[in-house]
Amino acid sequence: MRLAIGSVLVGLLVMALKLVAWRITGSVALMSDALESLVNLATALAVIVALRVAKRPADANHPYGHHKAEFFSAVLEGVLIVLAALFILRAAWDGFAAPRAMAAPLPGMIVNAGAGALNGVWAWFLIREGRRHRSPALVADGRHLMTDVVSSLGVLLGVGLAVLTGWWVLDPAMAVLVALNILWSGWGVIRGSLSGLMDEAVSEEEIATIRAAIARAARDDVAIEAHDLRPRHAGPVTFIDFHLVVPGETTVEAAHDLCDRIEAALHDALPDARVTIHVEPEHKAEDTGHVILG
């Protein structure tokens, strides 16, 4: 939550700096950059709401928790990125219709560069912490800010070329290129979030970790195999369910103790795991796609 609040504060400062840069120069591209920062601020606020909802415990209406709220926030961020691109294209159209020289371009470029540098440092930090905490909302917010950094670099390049050549039409032209880059980034954020909402499977590396943890916990016990392994992500949580095959004469108590040991091993490997194990007798053993435990 502190990271999300930090994004709001950084967003306010960056937006203020970019607005100053726009007012100094009158640049269409710098105005577009400021408009994008306004969207960044809105998405940071959306992340705070999503994180608060995602941390709510499971209840009668949501027995598996509220973890997917973060994915909705990431989808919203993608939509807002697309809206920012449309705002930029609209401003660029006006710039093409009536290109004009900028006032005091150098001070405005320096202020804008400072805002971009601040954004870059914070975006890198958000992505790193989001991956460490397995938070799609924080990662999406960091990637969103990183597109803003790329946009700012492109804007500065366009403004610089316009000043050096006197071709003031380069100012809105660069804004169009930035808008197209933002559209591509927004689609990437939306696509990744929709995968999470559709219960996309975990990576091959995580599947290997899960299989190894199951095999390690049950290697010296009565279990024969585990099959129908179905892990999936929901925000920072990994849901794991599978069938565990044991000899028919195994007592309920022994099977329960074995399941407890396997769950503990999986929690050691993936601390945010939620495990469901269905115990079956040995005639349910399968020939393919299983983990040998005996």
Residue pairs with C-beta under 8 A, 6 or more apart in sequence:
1 48
1 51
1 52
3 125
3 126
3 129
3 138
4 44
4 47
4 48
4 51
4 137
4 138
4 141
5 48
6 122
7 44
7 47
7 122
7 126
7 141
7 145
8 41
8 44
8 45
8 48
10 44
10 118
10 119
10 122
11 37
11 40
11 41
11 44
12 41
13 115
13 118
14 37
14 40
14 115
14 118
14 119
14 148
15 34
15 37
15 38
15 40
15 41
17 111
17 112
17 114
17 115
17 118
18 30
18 33
18 34
18 37
18 111
18 112
18 115
18 152
19 34
20 108
20 111
21 27
21 30
21 33
21 34
21 108
21 109
21 111
21 112
21 115
22 30
22 31
22 33
22 34
22 108
24 103
24 104
24 107
24 108
24 111
25 102
25 103
25 104
25 105
25 108
25 109
25 159
26 100
26 102
26 103
27 102
27 105
27 108
27 155
27 159
27 171
28 91
28 92
28 94
28 95
28 171
28 172
28 175
29 92
29 95
29 155
29 158
29 159
29 171
29 172
29 174
29 175
29 178
30 108
30 112
30 155
30 159
31 91
32 87
32 88
32 91
32 92
32 151
32 155
32 175
32 178
32 179
33 112
33 148
33 151
33 152
33 155
33 178
35 84
35 87
35 88
35 91
36 84
36 87
36 88
36 148
36 151
36 182
37 115
37 148
38 84
39 80
39 81
39 83
39 84
40 119
40 144
40 145
40 148
42 80
43 73
43 76
43 77
43 80
43 81
43 141
43 144
44 141
46 73
46 76
46 77
46 80
47 73
47 77
47 137
47 138
47 140
47 141
49 73
50 69
50 70
50 72
50 73
50 137
51 70
51 73
51 135
51 137
53 66
53 69
54 65
54 66
54 67
54 68
54 69
54 70
54 137
54 235
54 236
55 66
56 62
56 65
56 66
57 65
58 64
58 65
58 66
64 234
64 239
64 274
65 234
65 237
67 234
67 235
67 236
67 237
68 196
68 197
68 234
68 235
69 235
70 135
70 136
70 137
70 235
70 236
71 136
71 137
71 193
71 194
71 196
71 197
71 235
72 193
72 197
73 137
73 140
74 136
74 137
74 139
74 140
74 189
74 190
74 192
74 193
74 196
75 189
75 190
75 193
75 194
75 197
77 140
77 141
77 144
77 189
78 140
78 186
78 187
78 188
78 189
78 190
78 193
79 186
79 190
80 186
81 144
81 147
81 182
81 183
81 185
81 186
81 189
82 182
82 183
82 186
82 187
84 182
85 179
85 180
85 182
85 183
85 186
86 179
88 175
88 176
88 178
88 179
88 182
89 175
89 176
89 179
91 172
91 175
92 172
92 173
92 175
92 176
92 179
93 172
94 172
95 169
95 171
95 172
95 175
96 169
96 172
96 173
99 168
99 169
99 171
99 172
100 168
101 166
101 168
102 108
102 159
102 162
102 163
102 168
102 171
105 159
105 162
105 163
106 163
108 159
109 156
109 159
109 160
112 152
112 155
112 156
113 152
113 156
115 152
116 148
116 149
116 152
116 153
116 156
119 145
119 148
119 149
119 152
120 145
120 146
120 149
122 142
122 145
123 142
123 143
123 144
123 145
123 146
123 148
123 149
124 142
124 146
125 142
126 138
126 139
126 141
126 142
126 145
127 138
127 139
127 142
127 143
127 146
128 142
129 135
129 138
130 136
130 137
130 138
130 139
130 140
130 141
130 142
131 139
133 236
134 233
134 235
134 236
134 272
135 235
135 236
136 192
136 193
136 196
136 235
137 235
140 189
140 192
140 193
143 185
143 188
143 189
144 185
144 189
147 181
147 182
147 185
150 178
150 181
151 178
151 181
151 182
154 174
154 177
154 178
154 181
155 174
155 175
155 178
157 174
158 170
158 171
158 173
158 174
158 175
158 177
158 178
159 171
159 174
161 167
161 170
161 174
162 168
162 169
162 170
162 171
162 174
196 233
196 234
196 235
199 232
199 233
199 234
200 232
200 233
201 207
201 230
201 231
201 232
202 210
202 231
202 232
202 233
202 238
206 231
206 238
206 270
207 229
207 231
209 269
209 270
210 229
210 231
210 240
210 266
210 269
210 270
211 229
211 291
212 269
213 262
213 265
213 266
213 268
213 269
213 270
214 226
214 229
214 242
214 262
214 265
214 266
214 291
214 293
215 291
215 292
215 293
216 265
217 261
217 262
217 264
217 265
217 266
218 226
218 244
218 258
218 261
218 262
218 293
219 293
221 258
221 261
221 293
222 246
222 247
222 250
222 254
222 258
223 244
223 245
223 246
223 258
223 293
223 294
224 245
224 246
224 247
224 282
224 285
224 293
224 294
225 244
225 245
225 285
225 286
225 290
225 291
225 292
225 293
225 294
226 242
226 243
226 244
226 245
226 290
226 291
226 293
227 242
227 243
227 245
227 285
227 286
227 289
227 290
227 291
228 241
228 242
228 243
228 289
229 240
229 241
229 242
229 289
229 291
230 240
230 241
230 242
231 238
231 239
231 240
231 241
232 238
232 239
233 239
236 272
237 272
237 273
237 274
238 270
238 272
238 273
238 274
239 273
239 274
239 276
240 266
240 270
240 273
240 274
240 275
240 276
241 275
241 276
241 277
241 278
242 277
242 278
243 277
243 278
243 279
243 280
243 284
244 255
244 258
244 259
244 262
244 277
244 278
244 279
244 280
245 280
245 281
245 282
245 284
245 285
246 254
246 255
246 258
246 279
246 280
246 281
246 282
247 281
247 282
248 281
248 282
248 283
255 279
259 277
259 279
262 275
262 277
263 275
263 277
266 273
266 275
267 273
267 275
